[in-house]
Amino acid sequence: MIPSLGRAVHYVMPETARHPGHHRAATISQVWTTLPGDEATESTPVQLHVFCDVANDGINPPGILVVRSAVQDPYGKLPGSWHEPERTPVPGKKLETAKA
């Protein structure tokens, strides 16, 4: 995924977190291209605002963690990385296939 400002993504909690490897909702708040106007790529680092569970993650109120330079891991396994949210099928609905 090419990162863009305001996109909703998932953040993988780092090894230092109370629940390392757990996913949290985040918003891309900065895309760190070399120069203003440069196009981002999949390897462009981003700044994230991560929405934490205040009671369980140990992040002081208001429960927002700012991650200044996160890289993308499309598999969602690398601690401290971000990725596109996983998609869950809607119960009772079949996936439609394109007809030729």
C-alpha positions, 0 to 999 in steps of 0.5 A, a space after each residue: 500500500 502506498 501511504 497517504 495522509 489521513 489513511 487508517 491503518 493498523 500498528 503492531 505494538 512493539 516488544 517494549 509494549 505491555 502486549 507486544 505484537 497486538 494490533 491497534 488502530 492508527 492514522 497516518 499523520 505524516 508521510 516522510 518523503 525526501 522533499 515536499 511534493 515527492 511521491 511516496 512508495 511502499 517503503 516510505 516511513 510514516 508518522 502515526 497516531 496510534 489509538 491505544 487501550 489506556 487501561 491495557 496498553 499502559 499509555 497515559 491518557 489520552 491514550 494516543 501514542 505518536 510513532 514518529 517513523 514507522 515502516 510498512 510490513 504488509 504481513 503485519 508481523 514486525 513489531 513497531 510497523 504498520 499495515 493495511 487493516 485485515 478484512 473480515 468477511 461479513 457473516 452470511 454473505 458470499 463473496 461474488 465472483 466476476 462473471 466473464 
